[in-house]
Amino acid sequence: MTIHDKIIAITGASSGIGEATARHLASRGAAVVLGARRTDRLEQLVEEITAAGGRAAAVRVDVTDPDDLHSLVDRAVEGFGRLDVLVGNAGVSRISPMTDVDVEGWSAMVDVNVKGVLNGIAAALPVFRAQGSGHLVTVVSTSGLKIVPTQAVYAGTKNAVRTIVEGLRQESTDGVLRTTSISPGYVRTEFIDSALDDPRLREQVKQTMAELGIDPTAVARAIAFAIDQPDDVEIGDLTIRPTRQG
């Protein structure tokens, strides 16, 4: 089975990389089950996908709530019979120097970026094991590959996830589970709008994004590439960035 007819759940699906991934996978014949907090956007996306002949469903998901992740997985299994792939895309960033002591922002990043991924694993792994197959695709970041000032905690959360997924991979060499970490660089999304409180710095980063950022569909294609491999092939780590990104 390639992408066509796979059942794929996606967190953070209401905009950016998650939305682009939902549209792209649905266009390739997958049934997509979409999770995010902004249900109005999810419902609109489901309408557009189904109007184009695709299959889609939506569930309100806050990844910090384990029950919400179980609801997402249950919606896939109950509505489509199984879950083949969970794309863990939801994430938040708070960009600021450590001297700002943004404890609230640090906690939010840990809760969403790390605990949110663990909640997804906890919900999906038993289903994958019962089925005898499953694929966990997790969106991390090039921020974890090149550490820069103002992004220490964000990079730390992404590297924590990279470590967790690699550990899970090493525990799962019986052929049941595939794991993939996707590391995007600059991507043109709304992500930066909530990441910066300093208006001047926000505009600087937005300008960089506008000049260098790639379209989120590029990341969606990378995710599709990993999913589209034969069952005995695993794309462990995939980095996708603008060619001009340093």
C-alpha positions in Angstrom: 0.0 0.0 0.0 1.4 3.4 -1.0 -0.3 6.7 -0.1 -3.5 5.9 -2.0 -6.2 4.6 0.5 -4.0 5.1 3.5 -5.7 6.5 6.6 -3.6 9.4 7.9 -4.2 11.6 11.0 -2.5 15.0 11.2 -2.1 17.3 14.2 -1.8 21.0 13.8 -3.8 20.6 10.6 -5.6 24.0 10.5 -2.9 26.0 8.8 0.7 26.0 7.4 2.5 22.7 7.0 -0.4 20.7 8.5 -3.0 22.2 6.1 -0.7 21.8 3.1 0.0 18.2 4.1 -3.7 17.4 4.5 -4.5 18.8 1.0 -1.5 17.1 -0.7 -2.1 13.6 0.9 -5.9 13.8 0.2 -5.1 14.7 -3.5 -3.0 11.5 -3.6 -5.9 9.4 -2.4 -5.4 9.2 1.3 -8.2 9.6 3.8 -7.1 12.4 6.2 -8.3 12.9 9.8 -7.5 16.4 10.8 -6.8 17.6 14.4 -6.3 21.2 15.6 -7.8 23.7 18.1 -9.3 26.0 15.4 -12.3 23.9 14.4 -13.7 26.6 12.1 -10.6 26.2 9.9 -10.7 22.5 10.1 -14.3 22.3 9.0 -13.6 24.6 6.1 -10.6 22.4 5.1 -12.7 19.3 5.3 -15.4 20.9 3.1 -12.8 21.9 0.5 -11.1 18.4 0.4 -14.4 16.6 0.1 -15.7 19.0 -2.6 -12.6 18.1 -4.6 -13.4 14.4 -4.3 -11.2 13.6 -1.3 -12.0 12.0 2.1 -11.6 13.9 5.3 -12.8 14.3 8.8 -12.0 16.6 11.6 -11.6 16.5 15.4 -10.8 19.3 17.8 -7.4 18.4 19.2 -5.3 20.2 21.8 -2.2 18.0 21.8 -1.5 18.8 25.5 -4.6 16.8 26.3 -4.0 13.0 26.0 -7.8 12.4 25.6 -7.9 14.6 22.5 -5.2 12.5 20.8 -7.1 9.3 21.6 -10.2 11.0 20.1 -8.2 11.7 16.9 -7.0 8.1 16.7 -10.5 6.7 17.5 -12.0 8.9 14.8 -9.7 7.4 12.2 -10.3 3.8 13.3 -14.1 4.2 13.8 -14.6 6.2 10.6 -12.2 4.5 8.2 -11.3 1.1 9.8 -7.7 1.7 10.8 -4.9 4.2 11.2 -1.9 3.9 9.0 0.0 7.1 9.7 0.1 9.7 12.5 1.7 13.0 11.4 2.7 14.9 14.5 2.9 18.4 13.2 1.5 20.6 16.0 4.1 22.9 17.6 4.7 26.3 19.2 7.7 28.5 19.4 8.6 31.4 21.7 11.7 33.2 20.4 13.6 35.2 23.0 16.9 35.3 24.8 17.2 33.2 27.9 17.7 36.4 29.9 14.0 37.2 29.3 13.2 34.3 31.6 10.0 33.5 29.7 9.0 30.7 32.0 5.4 30.6 30.6 6.8 30.4 27.0 9.2 27.6 28.0 6.4 25.6 29.6 4.2 26.0 26.6 6.9 24.7 24.3 7.6 21.7 26.5 3.9 21.0 26.8 3.1 21.2 23.1 6.4 20.2 21.4 7.4 17.4 23.7 4.4 16.2 25.7 2.2 16.6 22.7 4.3 14.2 20.7 4.3 11.7 23.6 0.5 12.0 23.8 0.3 11.1 20.1 2.6 8.2 20.5 0.6 6.9 23.5 -2.6 7.1 21.5 -1.4 5.6 18.2 1.2 3.0 19.2 -1.3 0.5 20.7 -3.4 0.7 17.4 -0.3 0.3 15.3 0.8 -2.8 17.4 -2.7 -4.3 17.2 -2.8 -3.8 13.4 0.8 -5.1 12.9 1.8 -1.9 11.0 2.0 1.9 11.4 4.0 4.9 10.7 4.9 7.8 13.0 5.9 11.0 11.1 7.1 13.8 13.4 7.8 17.4 12.3 10.9 18.7 14.1 13.0 21.6 12.9 16.4 22.7 11.5 16.5 24.8 14.7 17.6 21.6 16.4 20.4 21.1 13.9 21.9 24.5 14.1 21.6 26.2 17.5 21.2 29.9 17.4 20.6 32.6 20.1 17.0 33.3 21.1 15.9 29.7 20.1 17.7 27.6 22.8 14.5 26.2 24.5 12.7 25.7 21.2 15.7 23.9 19.8 15.9 21.9 23.0 12.3 20.7 22.6 12.8 19.7 19.0 16.0 17.8 19.9 14.2 16.1 22.7 11.6 14.8 20.2 14.3 13.7 17.8 15.9 11.7 20.6 12.5 10.2 21.6 11.7 9.2 18.1 15.1 7.6 17.6 14.7 5.7 20.8 11.3 4.5 19.7 12.8 3.4 16.4 15.4 1.3 18.0 12.8 -0.4 20.2 10.7 -1.1 17.0 12.8 -3.1 14.7 10.4 -6.0 14.4 8.9 -4.5 11.2 5.7 -3.2 12.8 6.5 0.5 13.2 8.2 3.0 10.9 9.4 6.4 12.3 10.3 9.5 10.4 11.6 12.9 11.6 11.1 15.8 9.2 13.2 18.9 9.8 12.0 21.9 7.9 13.9 25.2 7.7 12.4 28.5 6.8 8.8 27.9 5.7 6.2 30.6 4.9 3.5 30.0 7.5 1.7 31.8 10.3 4.0 30.1 12.8 6.2 33.2 13.5 3.2 35.4 14.4 2.9 33.9 17.9 6.6 33.3 18.4 7.8 36.8 19.0 6.6 39.6 21.3 9.1 42.2 20.1 7.4 43.9 17.1 10.7 45.0 15.6 12.2 41.5 15.8 9.0 40.0 14.4 9.2 42.2 11.4 12.8 41.3 10.8 12.0 37.6 11.0 9.0 38.0 8.7 11.1 39.7 6.2 13.6 36.9 6.3 10.8 34.4 5.9 9.4 36.3 2.9 12.8 36.4 1.2 14.0 32.9 2.0 11.0 30.8 3.0 9.7 27.9 1.0 6.0 27.1 0.5 4.6 24.6 3.0 3.6 22.4 0.1 7.3 21.6 -0.2 7.3 20.1 3.3 4.1 18.3 2.5 5.8 16.6 -0.5 8.6 15.5 1.8 6.2 14.0 4.2 4.5 12.2 1.3 7.8 10.9 0.1 8.5 9.3 3.5 5.0 7.7 3.6 5.1 6.5 0.1 8.0 4.1 0.6 7.5 0.3 0.6 6.7 -1.2 4.0 10.3 -2.5 4.4 11.9 0.9 3.8 12.1 3.6 6.5 13.1 7.2 5.9 14.5 8.0 9.3 15.5 11.6 9.0 14.7 14.1 6.3 15.8 17.8 6.2 14.1 20.2 3.9 15.2 23.8 3.7 15.5 26.7 1.3 18.6 26.4 -0.9 19.8 29.9 0.3 19.3 29.2 4.0 22.6 29.3 6.0 
